[in-house]
Amino acid sequence: MTVAGPTPARSRAGDASKAPPSLFVTIFAFVVVVVYVCSLAYAFSRASAEVWGALLLLPVLVGITIPLCRSAGRAQNDPRLARLLVVALVLKMLGTCIRYAVAFKVYSGEADAKAYDQAGRILANNFRAGHLDFGHGAIKSTHFIEVVTGFVYTVIGSVSWVSTSSTAGW
């Protein structure tokens, strides 16, 4: 008769190759969080609900994308790739905010997001009515963004051009 002793703790296969966060990534993440919180506080006090609504949407988009970045890093067996993709995503979202400011403040709203917003509202109304008509042509290029905007508007409602700009920048 063999008596089984306590099972040894399982070691995680990926722990040995997992690199610790670099100082740059830690500082970068801290700065991004501080800038985001300050921007959100400013938007709550001085900007319209459209602006702070879009600022609330950004972390949701980032939260959806981070697992995909990590998955890409695991698939390539390179944890640095995952970090690089997350940093690139955050910089892209920062660029989206700058793009919004230029499009809506400098050019008075004459930007692609306006067209995406209009098409997305039409598609969302069709989707809510049960008509999965994707509009004209193949779902690629600009029309892809219109269809994605339509699906987003179907779920969260037709919120604003600002949110559309954030989604399109994602």
C-alpha positions in Angstrom: 0.0 0.0 0.0 1.4 3.3 -1.1 0.6 6.4 0.9 0.5 9.6 -1.2 2.1 12.6 0.4 1.0 16.1 -0.1 1.1 17.2 -3.7 3.9 19.6 -4.4 2.9 23.0 -5.5 2.6 23.3 -9.2 5.1 25.6 -10.9 3.8 27.7 -13.6 5.5 26.9 -16.9 5.6 30.6 -18.0 7.0 32.1 -14.8 10.7 31.3 -15.6 10.6 33.2 -18.9 8.5 36.1 -17.6 10.6 39.2 -17.6 10.0 41.7 -14.8 8.6 45.0 -15.7 11.2 47.5 -16.8 11.6 50.8 -15.1 10.6 52.6 -18.3 7.3 50.7 -18.5 6.5 51.3 -14.8 7.2 55.1 -15.1 5.3 55.2 -18.4 2.3 53.5 -16.9 2.3 55.8 -13.9 2.5 58.9 -16.1 -0.3 57.7 -18.3 -2.6 57.0 -15.3 -1.8 60.4 -13.7 -2.5 62.2 -17.1 -5.7 60.2 -17.6 -7.0 61.0 -14.1 -6.2 64.7 -14.4 -7.8 64.8 -17.9 -10.9 63.1 -16.6 -11.1 65.5 -13.6 -10.7 68.4 -15.9 -13.3 67.0 -18.3 -15.8 66.5 -15.5 -15.5 70.0 -14.4 -15.2 71.9 -17.7 -16.1 69.8 -20.7 -19.4 68.4 -22.0 -20.6 64.9 -21.3 -19.5 64.0 -24.8 -15.9 64.6 -24.0 -15.8 62.9 -20.6 -18.0 60.1 -22.0 -15.3 59.4 -24.5 -12.6 59.6 -21.8 -14.5 56.9 -19.9 -14.7 54.8 -23.1 -10.9 54.8 -23.6 -10.0 52.5 -20.7 -12.7 50.1 -21.8 -11.1 49.9 -25.3 -7.7 49.5 -23.7 -9.1 46.8 -21.3 -10.4 44.8 -24.3 -7.1 45.1 -26.2 -4.6 44.3 -23.4 -5.5 40.6 -23.3 -5.0 40.5 -27.1 -1.6 42.1 -26.7 -0.6 39.5 -24.0 -1.9 36.7 -26.2 0.3 37.9 -29.1 3.3 38.0 -26.7 2.6 34.4 -25.6 2.1 33.3 -29.2 5.5 34.6 -30.1 7.0 33.5 -26.8 8.3 37.0 -26.2 6.9 38.9 -23.1 8.6 42.1 -24.4 6.3 42.0 -27.5 3.3 42.2 -25.2 4.7 45.2 -23.4 5.6 46.9 -26.6 2.1 46.4 -27.9 0.5 47.8 -24.8 2.8 50.9 -24.9 1.9 51.3 -28.6 -1.8 51.0 -27.7 -1.6 53.7 -25.0 0.3 56.0 -27.4 -2.3 55.4 -30.1 -5.1 56.3 -27.6 -3.1 59.5 -26.8 -2.9 60.2 -30.5 -6.6 59.6 -30.7 -7.2 62.4 -28.2 -5.0 64.7 -30.1 -6.7 63.8 -33.3 -10.1 64.6 -31.7 -8.8 68.0 -30.6 -7.6 68.8 -34.1 -10.6 67.5 -35.9 -13.3 69.1 -33.7 -11.6 72.2 -32.4 -9.4 73.2 -35.4 -11.5 71.9 -38.3 -15.0 72.4 -36.6 -16.0 68.7 -36.8 -15.3 68.2 -40.5 -13.6 64.8 -40.0 -14.0 61.1 -40.9 -15.6 60.5 -37.5 -18.6 62.6 -38.6 -19.3 60.3 -41.6 -18.7 57.2 -39.4 -21.2 58.6 -36.9 -23.9 59.2 -39.5 -23.4 55.8 -41.1 -23.2 54.1 -37.7 -26.5 55.7 -36.5 -28.3 54.4 -39.6 -26.8 50.9 -39.3 -27.6 50.8 -35.6 -31.2 51.6 -36.2 -31.3 48.8 -38.8 -29.6 46.3 -36.4 -32.0 47.2 -33.6 -35.0 46.6 -35.9 -33.6 43.2 -36.7 -32.3 44.0 -40.2 -28.7 42.9 -40.6 -28.2 44.9 -43.7 -24.6 46.1 -43.7 -25.2 48.8 -46.3 -23.2 49.1 -49.5 -20.3 47.0 -50.7 -17.9 44.7 -49.0 -17.1 45.2 -45.3 -13.6 46.5 -45.6 -11.7 49.8 -45.4 -13.9 52.7 -44.4 -17.1 50.7 -44.6 -15.6 48.3 -41.9 -15.3 51.3 -39.5 -18.9 52.3 -40.3 -20.1 48.7 -39.6 -18.1 48.6 -36.3 -19.5 51.9 -35.3 -23.0 50.6 -36.1 -22.5 47.6 -33.8 -21.0 49.8 -31.1 -24.0 52.2 -31.3 -26.4 49.1 -31.3 -25.0 48.1 -27.9 -24.3 51.4 -26.2 -26.5 53.8 -28.1 -25.6 56.6 -30.5 -23.6 58.6 -28.0 -21.4 61.2 -29.7 -18.9 62.0 -32.4 -16.3 62.0 -29.7 -16.9 58.4 -28.8 -17.0 57.5 -32.5 -13.6 59.2 -32.9 -12.3 57.2 -29.9 -13.6 53.9 -31.4 -12.3 54.7 -34.8 -8.9 55.5 -33.3 -8.8 52.2 -31.5 
